[in-house]
Amino acid sequence: MKESKEAYPFGKLGNPAQRALANAGIETLGQLSKLTQAGFLKLHGVGKASLPIVKAAMAEKGLAFAIKG
């Protein structure tokens, strides 16, 4: 049975990026929003092509990457 987009919002990402998020324990957009954009890109398996995909998904939910404090 396939999971819904709501249950797993990272389905449009490539497999390496999906594994990187899973290995980091990130399962939701809310959890992802706690990272900075730079922190997201530092995850092994995440590339620049992943950025517009997750930014669009986050924007749909009113979320954004954390701002470096």
C-alpha positions in Angstrom: 0.0 0.0 0.0 1.4 3.4 -1.0 1.7 6.1 1.7 -0.1 9.3 1.0 1.7 12.6 0.2 0.6 13.8 3.6 2.2 10.8 5.4 5.5 11.1 3.5 6.1 14.4 1.9 9.5 13.6 0.3 8.4 11.2 -2.4 9.4 13.6 -5.2 13.0 13.5 -4.0 15.6 11.1 -5.4 16.4 8.0 -3.4 19.7 9.3 -2.0 18.0 12.4 -0.6 15.2 10.3 0.8 17.7 8.1 2.6 19.6 11.1 3.9 16.5 12.5 5.5 15.6 9.1 6.9 19.1 8.7 8.3 18.8 12.1 9.9 15.5 11.1 11.5 13.5 13.6 9.5 10.1 12.3 8.6 8.0 15.5 8.3 8.2 19.0 6.8 8.0 20.4 10.3 11.1 18.5 11.3 12.8 19.7 8.1 11.9 23.3 8.9 14.2 23.2 12.0 17.2 22.9 9.7 18.8 25.7 7.9 19.1 25.5 4.2 22.8 25.0 4.5 22.2 22.3 7.0 19.9 20.5 4.7 22.4 20.7 1.8 25.1 19.2 4.1 23.2 16.0 4.5 25.0 13.2 2.6 22.9 12.4 -0.4 21.2 15.7 -0.7 22.0 17.8 -3.7 21.1 21.2 -5.1 18.2 19.6 -7.2 16.5 18.7 -3.9 16.3 22.2 -2.7 13.5 23.6 -4.9 11.4 20.4 -4.3 11.5 20.7 -0.6 11.1 24.5 -0.6 7.9 24.2 -2.7 6.5 21.5 -0.4 7.4 23.5 2.7 5.8 26.7 1.2 2.6 24.8 0.6 2.4 24.2 4.3 3.5 27.7 5.3 6.9 26.5 6.4 10.5 27.5 5.6 14.0 26.6 6.5 15.3 28.0 9.8 17.3 31.1 9.7 20.8 30.9 11.0 20.8 32.4 14.5 
